[in-house]
Amino acid sequence: MSQEKNRRRKERPLEANTDTQNQALVARQPIYDTGMAVVGYELLYRRSAGDSKADVGDPRQATLQVIANSLEIGLDRLTAGLPVH
């Protein structure tokens, strides 16, 4: 996979949902190979849009929320077909 294609993937912003009551939130951390190409993403729990770190009360519930939100947003939209962890 070309580095240019990976660069476009990470530069393409996701559209924000301005309805805070109905937001599906998830953070994504790119995973890079040795050539600095994005080869996947780690999906992370976020309670609110302004959070820069996880605020996890119940780890099981947070995991379920990441899965549900990722499916609601769409894995293809979140990762452009790259693997998720």
Phi and psi in degrees as a GROMACS rama.xvg file:
@    title "Ramachandran Plot"
@    xaxis  label "Phi"
@    yaxis  label "Psi"
@TYPE xy
-75.556  151.499  SER-2
-67.1524  -32.5058  GLN-3
-63.1683  -42.3006  GLU-4
-63.4048  -41.5312  LYS-5
-65.6903  -38.4148  ASN-6
-61.7762  -43.5828  ARG-7
-63.7809  -37.0901  ARG-8
-59.7575  -47.6141  ARG-9
-79.36  -17.8537  LYS-10
-87.6423  -15.5738  GLU-11
-78.1735  108.951  ARG-12
-73.349  148.926  PRO-13
-84.9924  143.491  LEU-14
-70.6165  138.223  GLU-15
-85.9451  142.376  ALA-16
-93.5962  120.649  ASN-17
-85.893  -7.79751  THR-18
-84.5723  97.8415  ASP-19
-65.4586  -23.9571  THR-20
-68.9449  -32.3844  GLN-21
-114.803  25.3569  ASN-22
-78.7227  139.069  GLN-23
-102.636  113.021  ALA-24
-110.32  137.963  LEU-25
-159.526  140.556  VAL-26
-98.9998  152.986  ALA-27
-130.326  133.674  ARG-28
-111.392  119.48  GLN-29
-67.3381  146.725  PRO-30
-111.497  124.822  ILE-31
-106.15  149.025  TYR-32
-89.642  -175.634  ASP-33
-66.4883  -19.1526  THR-34
-93.1263  10.7578  GLY-35
66.195  24.734  MET-36
-91.294  139.946  ALA-37
-72.5391  123.642  VAL-38
-114.77  -3.20566  VAL-39
174.741  -178.597  GLY-40
-137.688  144.551  TYR-41
-97.0563  125.236  GLU-42
-93.3631  134.179  LEU-43
-127.326  148.098  LEU-44
-74.7651  137.498  TYR-45
-139.436  133.172  ARG-46
-79.4391  -38.1079  ARG-47
-139.731  163.335  SER-48
-61.858  -29.7952  ALA-49
-85.9472  -3.4344  GLY-50
-71.0944  133.568  ASP-51
-103.142  -6.13968  SER-52
-145.424  163.882  LYS-53
-72.8168  141.754  ALA-54
-121.626  80.5779  ASP-55
-96.9837  120.485  VAL-56
-91.0873  -50.5015  GLY-57
-120.555  109.466  ASP-58
-58.1271  -36.8585  PRO-59
-65.8476  -43.053  ARG-60
-65.0417  -39.5202  GLN-61
-62.4386  -42.6453  ALA-62
-62.7441  -45.3036  THR-63
-61.4622  -37.9185  LEU-64
-66.8932  -40.095  GLN-65
-61.8719  -45.0537  VAL-66
-62.9451  -49.6744  ILE-67
-61.9754  -45.7367  ALA-68
-65.8932  -38.6215  ASN-69
-63.6846  -40.5531  SER-70
-69.2557  -36.8749  LEU-71
-65.2101  -44.7832  GLU-72
-68.6861  -41.5674  ILE-73
108.711  120.448  GLY-74
-62.4593  -37.1609  LEU-75
-62.7965  -38.8459  ASP-76
-68.9189  -38.6268  ARG-77
-72.2784  -36.3597  LEU-78
-125.149  -2.55695  THR-79
52.4224  37.0625  ALA-80
87.006  -2.22367  GLY-81
-78.3873  157.925  LEU-82
-64.224  152.881  PRO-83
-120.299  151.685  VAL-84
